[in-house]
Amino acid sequence: MSAQTASSPPDQARWRVGHISDPLGFVPHDRCAWNHRFDDPGRRFRTLYWALRAETALREVLADLRPNTAQLADYAAVFGNDAL
Amino acid sequence: MPLIADDVEQLERQAAVLPVADVAGYLQDALGQRMSAYLAGLNDTRQVGRYRRPDGPAPTPQVERRLREGYKVVHMIADCYDEATARNWLFGTNTRLDDQAPIGVLRGAKDPEDFVIVARAARQFASADA
């Protein structure tokens, strides 16, 4: 099965941020979240996610650090705005 | 330094066997009094400081579980990055938790599965696995 798609030429670079020990390898089974867009619902096949731009790959990894404003609002409601 | 399986095993052991006073002390130093109280589901900021005292009161089993799981995830991230990153991660919009913040899941955690998903998300973040 070919990995290329109609919208991305095969000679175009792809970017991925991965563990230095095996940056292009699959995530170990026990660490797969199985809740990303193209993950296998049957949890048999693992998916490698790539980006056409380095910035996109970095943003994907850093996405978990986007402040959750609802949680911060709840925190401020409990301990006051000076807790933020 | 990325997290490896041996680190996780050691952290799980520590989180399970350390006296709760040490667990509370670590969280209070790493997160501050208010954030550690919030993580544990408490509304009294001074309560974690009381748990920290060797002769202090014992937390309820539910609060103790949250403190021990919090110890584990904060350690995982702080050891790989730093404590500031751990604090930001706790309040982050986490795609692995259906866009909930990890600290919110821990604060309201009652079922073992709640703790499992937060620990897994921390491990993934600390291992830099997308």
Backbone of each chain as ProteinMPNN parsed JSONL, in Angstrom:
{"seq_chain_A": "MSAQTASSPPDQARWRVGHISDPLGFVPHDRCAWNHRFDDPGRRFRTLYWALRAETALREVLADLRPNTAQLADYAAVFGNDAL", "coords_chain_A": {"N_chain_A": [[0.85, -1.186, 0.0], [0.596, 2.18, -0.876], [2.085, 5.064, 0.667], [1.813, 7.613, -0.083], [-0.103, 10.59, -0.804], [-2.698, 12.129, -2.782], [-2.479, 14.864, -2.553], [0.057, 15.53, -1.691], [3.201, 15.781, -2.91], [5.494, 13.079, -3.606], [8.187, 13.683, -3.266], [8.389, 15.636, -1.408], [9.496, 17.017, 1.685], [8.878, 15.614, 4.931], [7.936, 16.249, 8.334], [8.613, 15.37, 11.677], [8.372, 15.129, 15.204], [10.097, 13.229, 17.369], [11.063, 10.675, 19.77], [14.508, 10.68, 20.607], [15.836, 8.277, 20.516], [14.61, 6.734, 18.61], [13.406, 8.265, 16.346], [11.795, 7.961, 14.086], [10.327, 5.775, 14.51], [7.522, 3.637, 15.44], [5.244, 4.542, 18.041], [5.587, 2.955, 21.187], [3.398, 0.216, 21.965], [2.189, 0.264, 24.572], [2.137, 2.919, 25.154], [0.511, 4.162, 23.406], [-2.18, 6.324, 22.695], [-4.479, 6.022, 21.265], [-6.469, 7.726, 20.48], [-6.245, 9.603, 18.55], [-6.72, 11.298, 15.384], [-6.397, 9.518, 13.129], [-6.065, 7.06, 14.281], [-6.195, 3.516, 14.818], [-9.255, 2.102, 15.539], [-9.505, -0.512, 16.377], [-7.137, -0.967, 17.585], [-4.974, -2.294, 16.469], [-3.238, -1.51, 14.436], [-0.641, 0.842, 14.36], [-0.225, 4.388, 14.029], [1.779, 6.738, 12.331], [2.314, 10.116, 12.685], [2.807, 12.889, 10.627], [4.101, 16.045, 9.438], [3.904, 18.646, 6.993], [5.266, 20.919, 7.475], [7.851, 22.057, 9.619], [7.139, 23.651, 11.763], [4.49, 22.96, 12.209], [4.736, 20.328, 13.122], [6.083, 20.746, 15.543], [4.194, 22.275, 16.88], [2.158, 20.421, 17.225], [3.295, 18.712, 19.12], [3.591, 20.441, 21.229], [1.039, 21.037, 21.859], [-0.292, 20.148, 24.131], [0.293, 21.965, 26.064], [-1.259, 24.18, 25.8], [-3.051, 26.662, 27.448], [-5.793, 25.754, 29.509], [-8.568, 27.402, 29.624], [-11.035, 27.202, 30.9], [-10.476, 25.562, 33.058], [-8.609, 27.114, 34.412], [-10.235, 29.237, 35.094], [-11.936, 27.996, 36.896], [-10.124, 27.329, 38.875], [-9.365, 29.903, 39.69], [-11.798, 30.686, 40.69], [-11.966, 29.152, 42.951], [-9.661, 29.774, 44.486], [-9.166, 32.457, 44.097], [-8.261, 35.313, 42.035], [-5.608, 36.056, 42.35], [-4.275, 33.722, 42.58], [-3.623, 32.842, 40.127]], "CA_chain_A": [[0.0, 0.0, 0.0], [1.405, 3.388, -0.967], [1.854, 6.028, 1.739], [1.656, 8.969, -0.596], [-1.483, 11.008, -1.056], [-2.829, 12.928, -3.998], [-2.191, 16.276, -2.328], [1.43, 15.786, -1.267], [4.149, 15.128, -3.816], [6.327, 12.122, -2.882], [9.539, 14.168, -2.983], [8.315, 16.733, -0.435], [9.952, 16.615, 3.017], [7.895, 15.523, 6.016], [8.547, 16.531, 9.627], [8.043, 14.664, 12.817], [9.166, 15.239, 16.43], [10.018, 11.929, 18.029], [12.104, 10.365, 20.754], [15.811, 10.639, 19.949], [16.29, 6.893, 20.358], [14.011, 6.161, 17.405], [12.432, 9.321, 15.994], [10.889, 7.586, 12.998], [9.68, 4.512, 14.868], [6.169, 3.691, 15.999], [5.121, 4.69, 19.491], [5.345, 1.637, 21.789], [1.979, -0.096, 22.15], [1.665, 0.636, 25.887], [2.053, 4.364, 25.278], [-0.426, 4.693, 22.401], [-3.426, 6.842, 23.28], [-5.541, 5.502, 20.399], [-7.58, 8.677, 20.343], [-5.944, 10.62, 17.551], [-7.635, 11.279, 14.235], [-6.296, 8.365, 12.234], [-5.717, 5.854, 15.041], [-7.005, 2.327, 14.543], [-10.175, 1.816, 16.653], [-9.271, -1.874, 16.841], [-5.851, -0.963, 18.294], [-4.038, -3.258, 15.888], [-2.232, -0.813, 13.628], [-0.244, 2.154, 14.89], [-0.138, 5.43, 13.006], [2.798, 7.777, 12.505], [1.817, 11.406, 12.237], [3.843, 13.727, 10.027], [3.638, 17.356, 8.977], [4.666, 19.179, 5.867], [6.093, 22.016, 7.973], [8.461, 21.795, 10.933], [6.364, 24.398, 12.755], [3.286, 22.184, 12.521], [5.138, 19.18, 13.935], [6.375, 21.25, 16.889], [2.935, 22.697, 17.503], [1.436, 19.21, 17.637], [3.906, 18.202, 20.351], [3.405, 21.426, 22.297], [-0.399, 21.319, 22.002], [-0.75, 19.842, 25.493], [0.603, 23.078, 26.964], [-2.188, 25.306, 25.602], [-3.797, 26.829, 28.706], [-7.212, 25.415, 29.519], [-9.125, 28.582, 30.289], [-12.138, 26.805, 31.795], [-9.876, 25.052, 34.301], [-8.01, 28.258, 35.106], [-11.336, 30.01, 35.675], [-12.396, 27.25, 38.077], [-9.052, 27.492, 39.877], [-9.484, 31.267, 40.207], [-13.039, 30.757, 41.469], [-11.722, 28.498, 44.246], [-8.585, 30.398, 45.276], [-9.022, 33.883, 43.806], [-7.477, 35.654, 40.838], [-4.168, 36.161, 42.623], [-3.674, 32.373, 42.507], [-3.227, 32.56, 38.736]], "C_chain_A": [[0.888, 1.24, 0.0], [1.057, 4.365, 0.153], [1.606, 7.426, 1.196], [0.187, 9.295, -0.844], [-1.506, 11.904, -2.286], [-2.387, 14.369, -3.79], [-0.745, 16.549, -1.903], [2.408, 15.044, -2.165], [5.105, 14.227, -3.047], [7.714, 12.645, -2.543], [9.543, 15.31, -1.966], [8.707, 16.233, 0.957], [8.791, 16.555, 3.997], [8.652, 15.741, 7.324], [7.829, 15.758, 10.719], [8.95, 14.913, 14.02], [9.001, 13.927, 17.175], [11.154, 11.738, 19.007], [13.429, 10.132, 20.035], [16.285, 9.198, 19.696], [15.741, 6.253, 19.082], [12.952, 7.129, 16.865], [11.445, 8.94, 14.9], [10.124, 6.299, 13.315], [8.271, 4.716, 15.398], [6.245, 3.895, 17.509], [4.887, 3.299, 20.08], [3.856, 1.443, 22.118], [1.42, 0.44, 23.47], [1.557, 2.146, 26.075], [1.132, 4.983, 24.232], [-1.709, 5.156, 23.095], [-4.644, 6.328, 22.518], [-6.703, 6.468, 20.248], [-7.256, 9.803, 19.366], [-6.702, 10.311, 16.258], [-7.583, 10.007, 13.4], [-5.914, 7.074, 12.966], [-6.709, 4.729, 14.749], [-7.927, 2.04, 15.727], [-9.977, 0.403, 17.211], [-7.942, -2.052, 17.538], [-4.882, -2.017, 17.777], [-2.89, -2.544, 15.186], [-1.918, 0.556, 14.234], [-0.029, 3.132, 13.737], [1.001, 6.388, 13.334], [2.263, 9.07, 11.914], [2.976, 12.284, 11.775], [3.228, 15.063, 9.639], [4.494, 17.804, 7.804], [5.565, 20.332, 6.304], [6.612, 21.668, 9.367], [7.648, 22.458, 12.042], [5.119, 23.606, 13.18], [3.629, 21.005, 13.426], [5.416, 19.622, 15.373], [5.087, 21.645, 17.606], [2.126, 21.504, 17.986], [1.972, 18.702, 18.977], [3.624, 19.141, 21.524], [1.924, 21.702, 22.591], [-0.896, 21.101, 23.429], [-0.507, 20.991, 26.47], [-0.277, 24.308, 26.712], [-3.032, 25.475, 26.867], [-5.277, 26.497, 28.55], [-7.931, 26.503, 30.328], [-10.272, 28.235, 31.243], [-11.574, 26.321, 33.134], [-9.258, 26.178, 35.111], [-9.087, 29.113, 35.771], [-11.857, 29.323, 36.938], [-11.391, 27.407, 39.221], [-9.151, 28.879, 40.525], [-10.744, 31.411, 41.063], [-12.835, 30.159, 42.864], [-10.749, 29.315, 45.094], [-8.37, 31.885, 44.997], [-8.101, 34.137, 42.626], [-5.984, 35.73, 41.12], [-3.481, 34.8, 42.649], [-3.154, 32.078, 41.11], [-1.802, 33.008, 38.46]], "O_chain_A": [[1.828, 1.334, 0.79], [-0.104, 4.488, 0.545], [1.228, 8.326, 1.946], [-0.643, 8.412, -1.062], [-0.47, 12.369, -2.76], [-1.966, 15.03, -4.739], [-0.365, 17.712, -1.769], [2.437, 13.813, -2.176], [5.497, 14.573, -1.933], [8.364, 12.123, -1.637], [10.595, 15.889, -1.694], [8.295, 15.146, 1.363], [7.844, 17.338, 3.91], [9.846, 15.459, 7.418], [6.62, 15.533, 10.677], [10.172, 14.91, 13.877], [7.892, 13.56, 17.565], [12.088, 12.538, 19.066], [13.477, 9.478, 18.993], [17.048, 8.946, 18.764], [16.349, 5.33, 18.539], [11.755, 6.847, 16.92], [10.372, 9.535, 14.799], [9.365, 5.799, 12.485], [7.881, 5.827, 15.757], [7.199, 3.468, 18.161], [4.082, 2.535, 19.548], [3.159, 2.384, 22.498], [0.324, 0.999, 23.503], [0.955, 2.608, 27.044], [0.99, 6.205, 24.18], [-2.246, 4.469, 23.964], [-5.728, 6.217, 23.089], [-7.813, 6.051, 19.918], [-7.924, 10.837, 19.361], [-7.243, 9.221, 16.073], [-8.623, 9.478, 13.008], [-5.488, 6.106, 12.336], [-7.886, 4.961, 14.474], [-7.437, 1.761, 16.821], [-10.251, 0.155, 18.385], [-7.633, -3.138, 18.029], [-4.076, -2.564, 18.53], [-1.726, -2.922, 15.323], [-2.82, 1.321, 14.573], [0.305, 2.737, 12.62], [1.164, 6.8, 14.482], [1.811, 9.1, 10.769], [3.995, 12.4, 12.456], [2.01, 15.2, 9.527], [5.645, 17.394, 7.65], [6.511, 20.688, 5.601], [5.909, 21.068, 10.179], [7.489, 21.897, 13.126], [4.748, 23.589, 14.354], [2.906, 20.714, 14.379], [5.022, 18.938, 16.317], [4.92, 21.376, 18.796], [1.483, 21.566, 19.034], [1.203, 18.312, 19.856], [3.442, 18.701, 22.659], [1.599, 22.503, 23.468], [-1.812, 21.787, 23.884], [-1.042, 20.988, 27.578], [-0.074, 25.354, 27.328], [-3.665, 24.517, 27.311], [-5.924, 26.906, 27.586], [-7.895, 26.507, 31.558], [-10.457, 28.892, 32.267], [-12.114, 26.625, 34.198], [-9.361, 26.204, 36.337], [-8.888, 29.645, 36.863], [-12.179, 29.984, 37.926], [-11.768, 27.592, 40.379], [-9.036, 29.016, 41.743], [-10.759, 32.162, 42.039], [-13.451, 30.601, 43.834], [-10.985, 29.525, 46.283], [-7.491, 32.506, 45.594], [-7.275, 33.298, 42.265], [-5.174, 35.494, 40.223], [-2.255, 34.721, 42.729], [-2.34, 31.173, 40.924], [-1.309, 32.847, 37.344]]}, "seq_chain_B": "MPLIADDVEQLERQAAVLPVADVAGYLQDALGQRMSAYLAGLNDTRQVGRYRRPDGPAPTPQVERRLREGYKVVHMIADCYDEATARNWLFGTNTRLDDQAPIGVLRGAKDPEDFVIVARAARQFASADA", "coords_chain_B": {"N_chain_B": [[15.887, 15.18, 29.764], [14.602, 12.287, 28.335], [11.876, 10.243, 29.467], [12.22, 6.897, 30.616], [11.341, 3.373, 30.665], [12.279, 2.2, 33.081], [12.468, 4.405, 34.766], [9.795, 5.054, 35.099], [8.819, 2.827, 36.412], [10.226, 2.998, 38.808], [9.258, 5.424, 39.79], [6.575, 4.795, 40.142], [6.762, 2.97, 42.175], [7.872, 4.542, 44.227], [5.815, 6.446, 44.532], [3.894, 4.856, 45.595], [4.909, 3.867, 48.025], [6.139, 5.862, 49.596], [5.957, 7.894, 52.573], [2.946, 9.707, 53.182], [3.375, 12.289, 53.993], [5.816, 12.994, 52.822], [5.129, 12.884, 50.148], [3.185, 14.887, 49.982], [4.8, 17.026, 50.691], [6.609, 17.145, 48.559], [4.907, 17.825, 46.429], [3.942, 20.279, 47.311], [6.257, 21.825, 47.258], [6.916, 21.695, 44.548], [4.659, 22.566, 43.126], [3.448, 24.505, 44.599], [1.409, 25.789, 47.3], [-1.354, 26.301, 46.823], [-1.916, 25.191, 44.288], [-1.298, 22.508, 44.679], [-3.181, 21.828, 46.591], [-5.496, 22.208, 45.1], [-5.206, 20.254, 43.109], [-5.525, 17.986, 44.678], [-8.166, 18.065, 45.234], [-9.002, 19.697, 47.232], [-10.228, 22.542, 49.057], [-9.121, 24.103, 50.932], [-6.274, 25.83, 51.344], [-4.263, 25.396, 53.161], [-4.303, 22.805, 53.923], [-2.716, 20.811, 52.659], [-0.218, 21.438, 53.617], [-0.581, 20.707, 56.25], [-0.777, 17.945, 56.003], [1.787, 17.476, 55.372], [3.269, 17.643, 57.673], [4.994, 15.57, 59.977], [3.528, 14.722, 62.187], [1.057, 15.286, 61.349], [-2.431, 15.389, 60.218], [-4.102, 12.559, 58.68], [-4.832, 12.195, 55.228], [-8.034, 11.682, 53.556], [-8.777, 8.514, 51.999], [-9.343, 8.951, 49.265], [-8.317, 11.514, 48.729], [-5.665, 11.051, 49.375], [-4.977, 9.255, 47.358], [-5.148, 10.893, 45.122], [-3.092, 12.693, 45.713], [-0.863, 10.987, 45.634], [-0.931, 10.057, 42.981], [-0.667, 12.483, 41.715], [1.887, 13.199, 42.571], [3.342, 11.329, 41.13], [2.871, 11.998, 38.368], [3.706, 14.66, 38.242], [6.386, 14.422, 38.95], [7.265, 12.848, 36.763], [7.152, 14.643, 34.62], [8.511, 16.927, 35.537], [11.047, 15.882, 35.975], [11.899, 15.354, 33.409], [11.587, 17.742, 32.053], [10.987, 20.528, 33.513], [9.861, 22.022, 36.636], [8.164, 24.148, 36.099], [7.188, 23.529, 33.561], [5.775, 21.26, 34.224], [3.751, 22.39, 35.789], [2.45, 23.972, 33.868], [1.637, 21.984, 32.095], [-0.202, 20.597, 33.648], [-2.335, 22.378, 33.69], [-2.995, 22.44, 31.069], [-4.661, 22.149, 27.84], [-5.515, 19.121, 27.131], [-5.133, 16.895, 24.575], [-5.173, 14.177, 24.772], [-6.844, 13.692, 26.786], [-9.398, 14.21, 26.052], [-9.438, 16.966, 25.678], [-9.555, 17.968, 28.245], [-8.117, 19.457, 31.223], [-5.282, 18.059, 32.823], [-5.06, 18.49, 35.623], [-7.653, 19.001, 36.367], [-8.907, 16.586, 35.878], [-7.599, 14.986, 37.757], [-8.346, 16.293, 40.124], [-11.063, 15.764, 40.263], [-11.068, 13.056, 40.323], [-12.266, 9.782, 40.825], [-12.562, 7.187, 40.058], [-10.374, 4.397, 39.358], [-9.645, 4.383, 36.661], [-9.582, 7.068, 35.935], [-7.207, 7.981, 37.046], [-5.408, 6.403, 35.699], [-5.564, 7.269, 33.011], [-4.563, 9.848, 33.166], [-1.958, 9.438, 34.108], [-0.97, 8.012, 31.951], [-1.094, 9.92, 29.936], [0.759, 11.758, 30.914], [3.052, 10.261, 30.819], [3.294, 9.866, 28.107], [3.728, 12.49, 27.256], [6.11, 13.089, 28.573], [7.751, 11.297, 27.367], [7.891, 12.254, 24.889], [6.228, 11.233, 22.918], [4.207, 11.297, 20.122]], "CA_chain_B": [[16.171, 13.753, 29.54], [13.313, 11.598, 28.188], [11.498, 9.217, 30.434], [12.331, 5.511, 30.147], [10.472, 2.45, 31.426], [12.797, 2.014, 34.436], [12.102, 5.59, 35.555], [8.367, 4.964, 35.405], [8.662, 1.77, 37.424], [10.743, 3.524, 40.069], [8.318, 6.452, 40.257], [5.348, 4.137, 40.611], [7.084, 2.381, 43.475], [7.994, 5.656, 45.181], [4.496, 7.043, 44.776], [3.083, 3.919, 46.385], [5.449, 3.523, 49.347], [6.595, 7.01, 50.393], [4.96, 8.432, 53.516], [2.139, 10.746, 52.542], [3.985, 13.584, 54.333], [6.837, 13.273, 51.803], [4.405, 13.113, 48.885], [2.59, 16.224, 50.097], [5.908, 17.978, 50.692], [7.132, 17.291, 47.193], [3.932, 18.565, 45.614], [3.879, 21.66, 47.783], [7.464, 22.508, 46.765], [6.946, 21.744, 43.077], [3.493, 23.247, 42.555], [2.938, 25.565, 45.466], [0.372, 25.347, 48.24], [-2.707, 26.331, 46.263], [-2.085, 24.257, 43.173], [-1.31, 21.125, 45.179], [-4.491, 21.623, 47.221], [-6.481, 22.096, 44.02], [-5.017, 18.929, 42.498], [-6.022, 16.947, 45.583], [-9.612, 18.2, 45.413], [-9.223, 20.429, 48.48], [-10.471, 23.978, 48.909], [-8.354, 24.761, 51.992], [-4.884, 25.825, 50.86], [-3.308, 24.999, 54.212], [-4.451, 21.392, 54.281], [-1.573, 20.01, 52.19], [0.848, 21.725, 54.58], [-0.843, 19.9, 57.457], [-0.412, 16.557, 55.681], [3.242, 17.429, 55.255], [3.873, 17.502, 59.004], [5.063, 14.146, 60.39], [2.456, 14.425, 63.14], [-0.149, 15.895, 60.798], [-3.577, 14.493, 59.996], [-4.044, 11.709, 57.484], [-5.89, 12.537, 54.262], [-8.976, 10.609, 53.232], [-8.179, 7.64, 50.962], [-9.48, 9.543, 47.935], [-7.35, 12.625, 48.634], [-4.324, 10.451, 49.363], [-4.739, 8.689, 46.016], [-4.879, 12.021, 44.212], [-1.752, 13.212, 46.013], [0.151, 10.031, 45.167], [-0.92, 10.077, 41.508], [-0.11, 13.793, 41.357], [3.34, 13.066, 42.782], [3.901, 10.538, 40.017], [2.852, 12.702, 37.069], [4.535, 15.871, 38.331], [7.769, 13.935, 38.885], [7.566, 12.402, 35.397], [7.358, 15.792, 33.717], [9.55, 17.807, 36.089], [12.364, 15.245, 35.795], [12.273, 15.42, 31.986], [11.63, 19.154, 31.638], [11.193, 21.251, 34.777], [8.606, 22.149, 37.403], [7.275, 25.106, 35.42], [6.518, 22.781, 32.491], [4.785, 20.386, 34.882], [2.592, 23.225, 36.181], [1.724, 24.337, 32.639], [1.016, 20.769, 31.56], [-1.382, 20.288, 34.476], [-3.435, 23.265, 33.309], [-3.077, 22.477, 29.611], [-5.783, 21.522, 27.138], [-4.829, 17.893, 26.742], [-5.87, 16.156, 23.544], [-5.293, 12.769, 25.19], [-7.875, 13.64, 27.828], [-10.571, 14.87, 25.462], [-9.25, 18.414, 25.876], [-9.627, 18.371, 29.658], [-6.82, 19.709, 31.848], [-4.955, 16.948, 33.735], [-5.319, 18.798, 37.04], [-9.094, 18.901, 36.573], [-9.234, 15.155, 35.943], [-7.124, 14.494, 39.058], [-9.155, 16.919, 41.191], [-12.37, 15.109, 40.366], [-10.9, 11.613, 40.101], [-12.83, 8.838, 41.796], [-12.334, 5.828, 39.545], [-8.976, 4.098, 39.0], [-9.383, 4.717, 35.252], [-9.245, 8.497, 35.864], [-5.776, 8.118, 37.346], [-4.657, 5.703, 34.647], [-5.466, 8.063, 31.776], [-3.683, 11.003, 33.409], [-0.579, 8.929, 34.164], [-0.574, 7.637, 30.589], [-0.851, 11.169, 29.198], [2.023, 12.335, 31.413], [4.136, 9.423, 30.321], [3.433, 10.155, 26.673], [4.319, 13.814, 27.11], [7.499, 13.033, 29.043], [8.511, 10.467, 26.429], [7.811, 12.948, 23.599], [5.524, 10.398, 21.931], [3.013, 11.95, 19.574]], "C_chain_B": [[14.852, 12.984, 29.434], [13.123, 10.482, 29.204], [11.698, 7.825, 29.825], [11.549, 4.607, 31.103], [10.946, 2.27, 32.868], [12.437, 3.178, 35.348], [10.648, 5.488, 36.009], [8.135, 3.952, 36.517], [9.099, 2.285, 38.793], [9.788, 4.579, 40.656], [7.04, 5.836, 40.8], [5.577, 3.527, 41.991], [7.153, 3.471, 44.548], [6.629, 6.224, 45.549], [3.647, 6.149, 45.67], [3.598, 3.774, 47.815], [5.884, 4.713, 50.2], [5.528, 7.424, 51.404], [4.215, 9.587, 52.867], [2.692, 12.142, 52.86], [5.035, 13.967, 53.289], [6.196, 13.598, 50.457], [3.821, 14.525, 48.888], [3.678, 17.288, 50.043], [6.463, 18.211, 49.3], [6.182, 18.14, 46.35], [3.874, 20.035, 46.021], [5.09, 22.449, 47.268], [7.42, 22.705, 45.253], [5.828, 22.624, 42.51], [3.062, 24.475, 43.338], [1.734, 25.046, 46.251], [-1.014, 25.252, 47.59], [-2.899, 25.302, 45.16], [-2.102, 22.809, 43.669], [-2.621, 20.826, 45.891], [-5.562, 21.404, 46.154], [-6.419, 20.713, 43.378], [-5.655, 17.829, 43.365], [-7.531, 17.042, 45.817], [-9.968, 18.95, 46.679], [-9.478, 21.905, 48.189], [-9.739, 24.787, 49.985], [-6.868, 24.674, 51.617], [-3.903, 25.3, 51.903], [-3.322, 23.5, 54.504], [-3.253, 20.532, 53.844], [-0.377, 20.222, 53.123], [0.658, 20.928, 55.864], [-0.465, 18.443, 57.209], [1.104, 16.392, 55.68], [3.914, 17.201, 56.616], [3.883, 16.027, 59.414], [3.943, 13.765, 61.357], [1.107, 14.983, 62.646], [-1.267, 14.892, 60.584], [-3.384, 13.655, 58.739], [-5.145, 12.136, 56.517], [-6.874, 11.391, 54.111], [-8.331, 9.742, 52.144], [-8.232, 8.26, 49.567], [-8.463, 10.68, 47.722], [-5.928, 12.072, 48.578], [-3.996, 9.882, 47.985], [-4.415, 9.795, 45.009], [-3.485, 12.59, 44.452], [-0.677, 12.279, 45.453], [0.217, 9.994, 43.638], [-0.346, 11.408, 41.005], [1.395, 13.792, 41.498], [3.98, 12.39, 41.575], [3.955, 11.359, 38.726], [3.713, 13.969, 37.112], [6.012, 15.489, 38.25], [8.149, 13.565, 37.452], [7.943, 13.593, 34.523], [8.473, 16.7, 34.237], [10.94, 17.199, 35.888], [12.835, 15.355, 34.351], [12.415, 16.862, 31.511], [11.968, 19.978, 32.876], [9.836, 21.435, 35.453], [7.635, 23.128, 36.746], [6.509, 24.404, 34.297], [5.453, 21.862, 33.094], [3.541, 21.189, 35.271], [1.774, 23.61, 34.943], [1.003, 23.134, 32.039], [-0.255, 20.433, 32.343], [-2.585, 21.136, 34.092], [-3.606, 23.35, 31.797], [-4.33, 21.807, 29.076], [-5.25, 20.253, 26.493], [-5.661, 17.068, 25.761], [-6.052, 14.689, 23.938], [-6.349, 12.584, 26.267], [-9.143, 14.345, 27.343], [-10.583, 16.365, 25.768], [-9.512, 18.879, 27.309], [-8.214, 18.675, 30.154], [-6.517, 18.559, 32.817], [-5.292, 17.246, 35.195], [-6.814, 18.708, 37.355], [-9.534, 17.447, 36.689], [-8.807, 14.597, 37.301], [-8.0, 15.03, 40.196], [-10.497, 16.208, 41.378], [-12.285, 13.594, 40.302], [-11.493, 10.782, 41.235], [-12.535, 7.409, 41.373], [-10.861, 5.628, 39.22], [-8.648, 4.511, 37.564], [-9.03, 6.194, 35.083], [-7.744, 8.703, 36.088], [-4.927, 7.496, 36.238], [-4.494, 6.592, 33.421], [-4.562, 9.282, 31.97], [-2.219, 10.547, 33.439], [-0.091, 8.57, 32.764], [-0.258, 8.89, 29.762], [0.468, 11.809, 29.63], [3.212, 11.557, 30.847], [4.379, 9.681, 28.835], [4.12, 11.502, 26.47], [5.805, 13.775, 27.493], [8.372, 12.204, 28.104], [8.568, 11.107, 25.042], [7.205, 12.064, 22.518], [4.295, 11.128, 21.448], [1.927, 10.928, 19.354]], "O_chain_B": [[14.052, 13.028, 30.368], [14.071, 9.882, 29.709], [11.383, 7.604, 28.656], [11.153, 5.019, 32.193], [10.126, 2.195, 33.783], [12.142, 2.994, 36.529], [10.317, 5.796, 37.154], [7.358, 4.19, 37.442], [8.437, 2.045, 39.803], [9.55, 4.613, 41.863], [6.49, 6.301, 41.798], [4.703, 3.564, 42.857], [6.575, 3.34, 45.627], [6.329, 6.452, 46.721], [2.787, 6.629, 46.409], [2.801, 3.577, 48.732], [5.988, 4.58, 51.419], [4.334, 7.319, 51.127], [4.791, 10.352, 52.093], [2.497, 13.075, 52.08], [5.135, 15.134, 52.911], [6.662, 14.471, 49.726], [3.95, 15.262, 47.91], [3.496, 18.335, 49.421], [6.75, 19.344, 48.915], [6.608, 19.056, 45.647], [3.77, 20.921, 45.172], [4.956, 23.612, 46.886], [7.832, 23.746, 44.74], [6.032, 23.34, 41.529], [2.396, 25.366, 42.811], [1.135, 24.023, 45.919], [-1.742, 24.277, 47.773], [-3.924, 24.622, 45.105], [-2.84, 21.979, 43.136], [-3.126, 19.706, 45.814], [-6.42, 20.531, 46.286], [-7.448, 20.082, 43.135], [-6.242, 16.876, 42.852], [-8.109, 16.206, 46.512], [-11.098, 18.862, 47.159], [-8.997, 22.444, 47.193], [-9.742, 26.017, 49.946], [-6.287, 23.59, 51.578], [-2.827, 24.812, 51.554], [-2.471, 22.988, 55.231], [-2.83, 19.635, 54.573], [0.384, 19.291, 53.385], [1.634, 20.521, 56.494], [0.096, 17.782, 58.083], [1.63, 15.312, 55.95], [5.002, 16.631, 56.688], [2.895, 15.319, 59.219], [3.466, 12.63, 61.351], [0.157, 15.129, 63.415], [-1.073, 13.688, 60.75], [-2.603, 14.003, 57.854], [-6.269, 12.409, 56.94], [-6.58, 10.258, 54.495], [-7.429, 10.203, 51.444], [-7.295, 8.119, 48.781], [-7.838, 10.781, 46.666], [-5.091, 12.566, 47.823], [-2.87, 10.014, 47.504], [-3.532, 9.65, 44.163], [-2.778, 12.93, 43.504], [0.305, 12.737, 44.868], [1.305, 9.91, 43.067], [0.368, 11.45, 40.003], [2.105, 14.322, 40.643], [5.017, 12.824, 41.073], [4.993, 11.4, 38.066], [4.371, 14.308, 36.129], [6.794, 16.15, 37.567], [9.227, 13.925, 36.98], [8.926, 13.552, 33.783], [9.29, 17.188, 33.456], [11.905, 17.927, 35.654], [14.036, 15.441, 34.095], [13.259, 17.166, 30.668], [13.139, 20.1, 33.234], [8.8, 21.053, 34.909], [6.42, 22.951, 36.831], [5.32, 24.655, 34.104], [4.366, 21.709, 32.537], [2.415, 20.721, 35.102], [0.544, 23.575, 34.975], [-0.113, 23.26, 31.534], [-1.262, 20.031, 31.76], [-3.724, 20.673, 34.159], [-4.293, 24.243, 31.302], [-4.973, 21.01, 29.76], [-4.613, 20.3, 25.441], [-6.755, 16.607, 26.088], [-6.99, 14.035, 23.479], [-6.704, 11.459, 26.617], [-9.856, 14.984, 28.116], [-11.626, 16.94, 26.078], [-9.674, 20.076, 27.546], [-7.233, 18.208, 29.576], [-7.404, 18.128, 33.554], [-5.753, 16.365, 35.921], [-7.196, 18.377, 38.478], [-10.411, 17.112, 37.484], [-9.545, 13.836, 37.925], [-8.348, 14.293, 41.118], [-10.997, 16.071, 42.495], [-13.311, 12.916, 40.235], [-11.262, 11.036, 42.417], [-12.291, 6.535, 42.205], [-10.171, 6.578, 38.848], [-7.529, 4.934, 37.272], [-8.261, 6.544, 34.187], [-7.104, 9.5, 35.402], [-3.862, 8.008, 35.892], [-3.406, 6.664, 32.849], [-3.874, 9.699, 31.038], [-1.349, 11.198, 32.861], [1.072, 8.799, 32.432], [0.705, 8.92, 28.996], [1.206, 12.34, 28.799], [4.229, 12.13, 30.456], [5.519, 9.708, 28.371], [4.992, 11.637, 25.612], [6.645, 14.361, 26.811], [9.588, 12.388, 28.054], [9.207, 10.578, 24.132], [7.603, 12.126, 21.355], [3.444, 11.532, 22.24], [0.837, 11.274, 18.897]]}, "name": "protein", "num_of_chains": 2, "seq": "MSAQTASSPPDQARWRVGHISDPLGFVPHDRCAWNHRFDDPGRRFRTLYWALRAETALREVLADLRPNTAQLADYAAVFGNDALMPLIADDVEQLERQAAVLPVADVAGYLQDALGQRMSAYLAGLNDTRQVGRYRRPDGPAPTPQVERRLREGYKVVHMIADCYDEATARNWLFGTNTRLDDQAPIGVLRGAKDPEDFVIVARAARQFASADA"}
